[in-house]
């Protein structure tokens, strides 16, 4: 199956019929990984396709195998390449890299002066981003557009983001700034350090929420006994 020729192209009205399957795969993939993702509807995917802000991957027989789209924030000053998804049978084949490269090029063409950013929990995506010129940044360097952060509300990790006042969460923020000629971030050099950092981060956040859960239960028990 992987010998099939796969074409990665800018999506158009001919690809609207794939909107539902793309949404379904996004949701099932997030559940399988046990990570959070902002949910999208078929109507939303359709809108992105009609706006010329999406990239789709198809086999020569017309089978859908990958997708990604562009979101703009702060009046076009910030751009996000979101919703990257690859069909299960085509993962670990290099297709995700091709899709990310194509949507990055589309973003640079349509928004040449915009800062391009992303939030991810995956090391593979971080590696791809770093090869494109992204570097890790703090959340404060991302768009502060309320509409962007509102999109995180459907993520399973939203309470973590909220409790940290949008300063930190399970995702790592990465940014490409066209106006800065920074030295390329060496992902390979820092990947082991990042893995250790993520484990520490996850453990600290888990302990924090476990503690909060215990406190909440204790408070409820006290109130219940008091009411008796």
N, C-alpha and C positions, 0 to 999 in steps of 0.2 A: 504493500500500500504506500510506503514511504518513497517508492520509486516514481510515484505520480508527480507530474510537473505542477508546481504550485505558483500561482501568480498573485503578487501583492500589489494592489492598485487602490487608487482613490475611489471610494464607494460612490455610487450614483443611484438614481431612481430605479434602475434595473435590479438593485440589490435589496429593495425594501422587504421582500418576502423573507429575508433572513433575520429580521428584527426579533421575532419571538424566540427562535432557537438560540440566538446570541444571548438574550436575557436569561434564558433557562440555564445555559451553560455557565454563565457568570455566577449565578446563585448556587448551582450544584458544586461548582469548583471551590467556592468560598467555604461551603459547608464541609467538603471533603478535607480541606486544609485546616479547618478549625480556626480560620482567621476572619476578621471583619471586612466588610465591603459595603460601600454605599449602594443601595439597590437602585436599579434603573428599570424603567418600563419600556415596552416595545415602542410606545409613542415617542419616548425620549430618543431612543436609538434612531427611529425614523427621521426625527427632526435633524439629528446630526448628519445623517446621510444626505438629506435634501439640502442642507447648508454647505455641503462640500467639506465637512469637517470630520470625515471618518475614513479609515483605511480598512480594507477587507482582504482576506486571503482566500482564494478559491483554487480547487484542483482543476485540471483541464476538463474534467467531466462536469464541473459546476457545483461540486460539493463544498460547502462552507467549512473552513478549517481555522480561521483566525480573524481577529478584529481589534480595533483600537480607535479612539476618537479624541477630538480636541475640544477643550473647554477654555473659555476666555474669562478673565476676571479683571477688576479694577480698570475698566475702559480699555481693555486690550493690552495693558502694560504687563500682565502676567498670563501665561498660557500653561495649561496642564494637558499632558498626554495621558488620558485616563481609560479605564475599562479594558486594559489589555487582556485578551483571552485567546487561548489556543485550544483547539479540539484535542481531547485526550490522546488519540492515536498519533498526533503530530507533535507532541511535546518532546523536548530534548532532541529535537532535530535541527535546531538553529532557526526555526521559523519565527519564534518570538523576537529574536534579534533583527530579522529582516523587517518585521512589522514595525518595531520600535524605530528603526532607521528611517522607514518610509514616512511614518507619522511625524517624526522629528523634522525631516526635510520639508514636509507639507507645512508644519508650523513655522519654520524659518522663512519659507516663501511667503506665506500669508501674513505673518507677524514678525518681520525681520528685526524689530527693535525690542520685542518682548522678552521678558525673562521666562524661561521654560522650567517648570518645577514638577516635582512628583512626590508622592508619599508611598512608601512601600515597606512590606515586611519581608520581602524575598531577596536573598543574596544574589540570585541569578539576575533579577531585574536591576539590582544595584550595580552589578558588573556591566550590564549593557549600558546603563545610564552613564557610568564613569567613562566608558569607551567613547560615548558621544560628547563628552566634555562636561558632564554634570559633576558637582561636588557636594558632599554632605553639608548641610547648614542647619541652623536653629530654626524653630517654627516662626520666630519673629521676623525672619527674612522672607517669609512667604507672603502672599497676598493676605490682607486683613479684611477682605471683602466678606461681609456676613453671609452672603449667599453661598460662598464656597464652604464655609464651616458648617452651615446648616445642612449641607449634603452629607455630613458625617453622622447625622442623627440616627440614620438607619443602620449604622455600623454597630456590631456587638461590643466594640470597645469604646463607644461614645462616652460612657460614664467615666472612663479613665481620662479621656481628653478633657471632659468637663471639670473633673475634680482638680486637674492640673492647670486650669485656667488657660487652656489651649497652648501651653508652653511645652508639652511633652505628651507622648502616647506610645503605642506599640509600633507605629510606623516610623521609618527614618525619612527625614526630609532631604531632598536633593534638588539642586538648582543649577541651571545653565544661564549665565549672564553674558549676553553678546557684547556688552560694553567693557568687560573686564578680560584681560588677557592673562588669565591665571595659568599656572603650571598644571598640567593634567593630573587629576587625583589618581594615585596609584592604588587601585582597588586590591590587586593581588598582594601588595605589601601590607595592607591594613585589614584584609578580610578576616584573619584569625583573631585579631584584636577586636574587630567588630562583633564577631560571633560571641566572644566572651562578654563583651559589653551588653549584647542583647540578652544573654542568659541572666546576667546580673539585673538588668532592667526589668525583665519579666518576673524574676523572683521577688524584687522589691515591690513591684506593683501588685503582685499576687498577695504578698504578705499584708500590704496596706489594705486591700479590699477584703481580705479575710478578717482582718482586725475590725474594719468598719462593719462587716456583717455581724460579727460577734457582739459588738457594741450595740448595734441596732436591735438584735434579738434580746439582749439583756435589758435594754431600755423598755422594750415591748412587754417583757415579762414583769418588770417592776410596775409598770402602769397597770398591767392586768391584775396583779396581786393587790395593788392599791385600790383599784376599782371594786374588788371583792370586799 
